[in-house]
């Protein structure tokens, strides 16, 4: 057998870096080496103790022997032999000195052979999952190594975050914005459980998401091993597709099914990878799969009877109102065009904010608790509601007292909480094609544009009055969002947190052509900043990305400002600082409770941002608000504008 070529690797620039009687961990190519300096000689040993893999380079030389730091076994610092002649010595490597530098010689590495992880990552990329947010750790290293190879080829982008919860929220936001899955990635145990909230956020808001978790070796699952959690059982309620990858799995097929399920069901898929599987060599004939001829189009035409019933109601209607929810996001142009054919007012749910511009002649703003009186007025005056992609949650406030035509791709969403006059199961754009054809020249609706303009005039006059309310305790939220109305780029992606800041945002910010992302059904505090990371990964520098958060929400994932800086994400973050969980205080008062434990002790967020390498500025006077917000938007990189606000002026 031909001897492999020895490759020399410099491990010390100067031999003085390792004093006599000391040891050190170094790396030669990918080989971990315990470098020793004993009795004037430099020696190189395999860094792994043969018992439990303890890092010998972190050990010590005691009484002329190298002691393992994990369990105290002794080896000779030069030969690697153990005392007493036991057959558990350490492999040694050649060492040479040149110009005071120390080199270690190791055999030339063989070409990389495809592993199970390589096949699965390549399949994942082929299916379009090219953005991954997560944290690399000891139980996911094999899979991480496979992702590294795809990133080096330019096929994948991995973003290392500071908390796995942020990874899941970022992936959720990516799915909400694009309709395509991104992945969140963690180690076993606590890393995986940290992702649980963000996975639920994606699930209840119908965003496709792929969760990838490391796992301890299969043989110790269920034994109480370190960081051992049965993740398949643990994620059984949140993941629609939920599998442990095994040595004998059909690996490419398993990844294909996971991504396909996430796309078609707009749900969460989860795969967990036991340690022993990740680096297992793939079968000789194993190849990555692609989605070619594996996924169907979703242009579902509605049943004829439902179409006929809907057409008859629309023909009779004089004052129809269209309601768009988040589920209509991909079809907003078609819905607005349909509204124009009916001269019907268009209002949205909070999650659907911005699907029609407030400046559009038919735009009626947002319904519900975060909305405007314009939207509720038109709903109450309507003789028919046409609801596209909305869920009828309590916060939305869609009245069941009006005749309703509901259109949705998900049959379970139809008539979810109460019966509706006509439930139309179909893809929205395909359904509207049929509606337009059947209704051509047959509608007799009133033109509501003048009424809409009149109601906007009343609301804007009311907003102007509220804008005059000032306080020495801080700036009003009304002033913050009126300033944003002037300065926010029309094509921005805006990520919104929960709390009073979100209610004020829904009420006072007037969208033009922005997209909005929020934690809708779950209503999870802390969403905005991680969501901005996910949004930026989707749009890059082609569109501005703006996050709006309260002080309570921002502190949940405050360290992710360093992620913005590390990856040069020019996200603009506006934080409303009132030193209080203001929404909770409000709810305590409404429930006739004492206000209790809602005050907050905050850092100076602007100074914190600056310490992370971002631009930061604090605004305490309303007169400075417009100037500093403009300054923030002009920054090239990540920028945080901290605005001191009055909790009562919302």
Secondary structure, 3 states (H helix, E strand, C coil): CCCCCEEEEEEECCHHHCCCCEEEEEEECCEEEEEEEECCEEEEEECECCCCCCEHHHCEEECCEEECCCCCCEECCCCCCCHHHCCCCCCEEEEEEECCEEEEEEECCCCCCCEHHHHHHHHHHHCCCCEEEECCCCCCHHHHHHHHHHHHCCCCEEEECCCHHHHHHHHHHHHHHHCCCEEEEECCCHHHHHCHHHHHHHHHCCCCEEEEEEECCHHHCCCCCCCCCCHHHHCCCCCCEEEEECCCCCHHHHHHHHHHHHHHHCCEEEEEEEHHHHCCECCCCCCCCCCCCCCCCCCCCCCHHHHHHHHHHHHHCCCEEEEECHHHHHHHHHHHHHHHHHCCEEEECCCCCCCCCCCCCCEEEECCCCCCHHHHHHHHHCCEEEEECCCCCCCCCCCCCCCEEEEECCHHHCCCCCCCCEEEECCHHHHHHHHHHHHCCCCCCCCCHHHHHHHHHHHHHHHHHHHCCCCCCCECHHHHHHHHHHHCCCCCEEEECCCHHHHHHHHHCCCCCCEEEECCCCCCCCHHHHHHHHHHHHHHHHCCEEEEEEHHHHHHCHHHHHHHHHCCCCCEEEEEECCECHHHHHHHHHCCCCCCCCECCCCCHHHHHHHHCCEEEEECCHHHHHHHHHHHHCCCCCEEEEEEECCCCC
